[in-house]
């Protein structure tokens, strides 16, 4: 079915092709960001049209995440069967259907179903797109190009907030606009090459070599890389049992853990509910959305910074530079809410500032999360490993989405922020102990470390001393 994929787009080679691959594939990230961000703004209008309680608000917001959970687990096996390209094109199709349904929803029930369908494609996108980009791009640029996916996610959130601000309470239009990038993604993927690693697994060696030559722009390097991949992909496709075997477990701990902490430190919960929290703190609706826009702009800047830094200073060091400040911001926000909402203008603006700083610094998890999950697993279980990372991200995202507003009413806003602050300190300990540095190393070298039991930072130091 796909025989000509390798020959499409003869004009593009080398770096130009790598950039186009990354931009089109990362459009899936833009869609996911737009659809998760737009709900925060749409809730203000939806709550009026459908008279939503706190519980219904949490369900409408959570439906997309429940869909994402199902989507990210189903995609691994599908993409191993039909290929990365067709899987991503399918993601675009499902997004289009979900957007049309959301915009036309006559009732809350239909809206919840439509958000669930959108979630299916969002979850699939987070599993398959970083793997596709990591498998097609050269090691030296892999970090920044996989992070490009995360940049498109946060850029999508910013676009959603700005669109929401411009459209006021017209939530149907907000949902309908998601159709444009989903159609571009669908058509764009049909023009891109298949993953050479996937082609090799299907014994289509000459096509794989052709694509590697186009992407690398260098015949000798392409042949060498093909031989490396062949050596490793000679192993049969791994099972779920293989993924949980003792030598792969360190990768599982790093991938699952970083995805979990990216959520339970409160990041997405605050993105979804920032306009709601701010309007409760005494800001008007449009001021709340504008303040949230400020936070989203900072997240974008922090992500751009991440794109440059992850391949220069490393994934791990980048996290260790950024995460401590987000804990401080949480503790300050908790202090501002002691005894109710901040009354004075100074306290209110300090809250906005801290919220923005927190969002920007905590977004370092987002920068590294998909990247680490696309890098740490051995090739024969990489699709399944990335699924587990995406599953961890979505299950904890769902947990946070369904509990944030309830937590605030149980612990108070102060208690909730302090709880997130304590969890952020735990995350720091985890990063130091269990996250390896993968910068500048080939996927094959990382796999060798796993096999030798020198994957965790502490183990590697001992091994180099001994």
KAVENGI-V495700 format. One record per backbone hydrogen bond with DSSP energy under -1.0 kcal/mol. NH is the residue of the N-H (numbers start at 1). CO is the residue of the C=O. E is the energy in kcal/mol with one decimal. If there is no record, write none. Layout:
((NH CO E) (NH CO E))
//
This chain:
((5 2 -1.6) (7 4 -1.4) (8 4 -1.2) (12 9 -1.0) (14 214 -4.0) (17 13 -1.1) (18 14 -2.1) (19 15 -2.5) (20 16 -2.2) (21 17 -2.9) (22 18 -2.2) (23 19 -2.5) (24 20 -2.6) (25 21 -2.4) (26 22 -2.2) (27 24 -1.1) (28 25 -1.6) (29 26 -1.2) (30 26 -1.4) (31 27 -2.3) (32 28 -2.1) (33 29 -2.8) (34 30 -2.9) (35 31 -2.7) (36 32 -1.9) (37 33 -2.6) (38 34 -2.8) (42 38 -3.2) (43 39 -2.3) (44 41 -1.1) (46 42 -3.5) (47 43 -2.8) (49 45 -2.3) (50 46 -3.2) (57 53 -2.6) (58 54 -2.2) (59 55 -2.0) (60 56 -3.0) (61 57 -2.3) (62 58 -2.5) (63 59 -1.9) (66 62 -2.4) (67 63 -2.3) (68 64 -1.9) (69 65 -2.0) (70 66 -1.7) (71 67 -2.9) (72 68 -2.9) (73 69 -1.2) (74 70 -1.8) (75 71 -1.6) (78 74 -1.3) (79 75 -3.5) (80 76 -1.8) (81 77 -1.2) (82 78 -3.1) (83 79 -1.1) (87 83 -1.3) (88 84 -2.2) (89 85 -2.2) (90 86 -2.1) (91 87 -1.8) (92 88 -1.7) (93 89 -1.7) (94 90 -2.5) (95 91 -2.3) (96 92 -1.9) (97 93 -2.1) (98 94 -2.6) (99 95 -2.5) (100 96 -2.1) (101 97 -2.3) (102 98 -2.4) (103 99 -2.2) (104 100 -1.6) (111 107 -2.1) (112 108 -2.6) (113 109 -2.0) (114 110 -2.9) (115 111 -2.6) (116 112 -1.8) (117 113 -2.1) (118 114 -2.4) (119 115 -2.1) (120 116 -1.8) (121 117 -1.4) (122 118 -2.3) (123 119 -3.1) (124 120 -1.8) (125 121 -2.5) (126 122 -1.9) (127 123 -1.2) (128 124 -2.9) (129 125 -1.9) (132 128 -2.6) (133 129 -2.8) (134 130 -2.6) (135 131 -2.2) (136 132 -1.6) (137 133 -2.2) (141 138 -1.4) (145 141 -2.1) (146 142 -2.6) (147 143 -2.3) (148 144 -1.0) (149 146 -1.1) (151 147 -2.7) (152 148 -2.4) (153 149 -1.6) (154 150 -2.4) (155 151 -2.7) (156 152 -2.3) (157 153 -1.6) (158 154 -2.0) (159 155 -2.8) (160 156 -2.3) (161 157 -2.4) (162 158 -2.6) (163 159 -2.8) (164 160 -2.8) (165 161 -2.4) (166 162 -2.5) (167 163 -2.5) (170 167 -1.8) (171 169 -2.1) (174 170 -1.4) (175 171 -1.9) (176 172 -2.2) (177 173 -1.9) (178 175 -1.4) (179 176 -2.1) (180 177 -1.1) (182 178 -1.2) (183 179 -1.9) (184 180 -1.8) (185 181 -2.4) (186 182 -2.0) (187 183 -2.4) (188 184 -3.0) (189 185 -2.3) (191 188 -1.5) (199 195 -2.3) (200 196 -2.3) (201 197 -1.5) (203 200 -2.2) (204 199 -2.5) (208 204 -2.1) (209 205 -2.6) (210 206 -2.3) (211 207 -2.3) (212 208 -2.5) (213 209 -2.6) (214 210 -1.9) (215 211 -2.8) (216 212 -3.0) (217 213 -2.2) (222 218 -2.1) (223 219 -2.3) (224 220 -2.3) (225 221 -2.5) (226 222 -2.5) (227 223 -2.3) (228 224 -2.1) (229 225 -2.8) (230 226 -2.7) (231 227 -2.2) (232 228 -1.8) (233 229 -3.5) (235 232 -1.3) (238 380 -2.7) (243 239 -1.5) (244 240 -1.1) (245 242 -1.8) (249 245 -1.3) (251 248 -1.1) (252 248 -1.6) (253 249 -2.9) (254 250 -2.3) (255 251 -2.9) (256 252 -2.9) (257 253 -2.3) (258 254 -2.1) (259 255 -1.5) (260 256 -2.2) (261 257 -2.8) (262 258 -1.6) (263 260 -1.3) (264 260 -2.6) (265 261 -1.1) (266 263 -2.3) (270 266 -2.2) (271 267 -1.8) (272 268 -3.0) (273 269 -2.1) (274 270 -1.5) (277 273 -3.3) (278 274 -2.8) (279 275 -2.2) (280 276 -1.9) (281 277 -1.2) (283 278 -2.1) (288 284 -2.5) (289 285 -2.1) (290 286 -2.4) (291 287 -2.5) (292 288 -2.2) (293 289 -2.2) (294 290 -2.0) (295 291 -1.8) (296 292 -2.4) (297 293 -2.6) (298 294 -2.0) (299 295 -2.2) (300 296 -2.2) (301 297 -2.2) (302 298 -2.8) (303 299 -2.3) (304 300 -2.4) (305 301 -2.4) (306 302 -2.1) (307 303 -2.2) (308 304 -1.5) (309 305 -2.3) (310 306 -2.9) (312 309 -1.4) (313 309 -3.0) (314 309 -1.3) (318 314 -1.4) (319 315 -1.8) (320 316 -2.3) (321 317 -1.8) (322 318 -1.6) (323 319 -2.7) (327 323 -1.4) (328 324 -1.8) (329 325 -2.2) (330 326 -1.8) (331 327 -2.2) (332 328 -2.3) (333 329 -2.4) (334 330 -2.4) (335 331 -1.9) (336 332 -2.0) (337 333 -1.1) (338 335 -1.4) (340 337 -1.7) (348 344 -2.3) (349 345 -2.6) (350 346 -2.2) (351 347 -2.1) (352 348 -2.1) (353 349 -2.7) (354 350 -3.0) (355 351 -2.8) (356 352 -2.4) (357 353 -2.6) (358 354 -3.0) (359 355 -2.6) (360 356 -2.3) (361 357 -2.8) (362 358 -2.9) (363 359 -1.1) (364 361 -1.4) (365 362 -2.0) (367 363 -2.0) (368 364 -1.9) (369 365 -2.8) (372 368 -3.1) (373 369 -1.9) (374 370 -1.5) (375 371 -1.1) (376 372 -2.5) (381 378 -1.6) (382 379 -1.4) (385 381 -3.0) (386 382 -2.8) (387 383 -1.5) (388 384 -2.0) (389 385 -2.2) (390 386 -2.5) (391 387 -2.8) (392 388 -2.7) (393 389 -2.2) (394 390 -2.5) (395 391 -3.1) (396 392 -2.0) (397 393 -1.7) (398 394 -2.8) (399 395 -2.2) (400 396 -2.4) (401 397 -2.7) (402 398 -2.6) (404 400 -2.4) (407 403 -3.9) (408 404 -2.5) (409 405 -1.6) (410 406 -1.7) (411 407 -3.6) (412 408 -1.2) (416 412 -2.0) (417 413 -2.4) (418 414 -2.5) (419 415 -2.3) (420 416 -2.2) (421 417 -2.1) (422 418 -2.4) (423 419 -2.2) (424 420 -2.0) (425 421 -1.6) (426 422 -1.8) (427 423 -2.1) (428 424 -1.6) (429 425 -1.5) (430 426 -2.1) (431 427 -2.5) (432 428 -2.2) (433 429 -1.9) (434 430 -3.3) (435 431 -1.4) (441 438 -1.6) (446 442 -2.0) (447 443 -1.7) (448 444 -1.9) (449 445 -2.1) (450 446 -1.8) (451 447 -2.2) (452 448 -2.0) (453 450 -1.1) (454 449 -2.4) (460 456 -2.3) (461 457 -2.0) (462 458 -2.0) (463 459 -2.7) (464 460 -2.4) (465 461 -2.0) (466 462 -3.2))
//
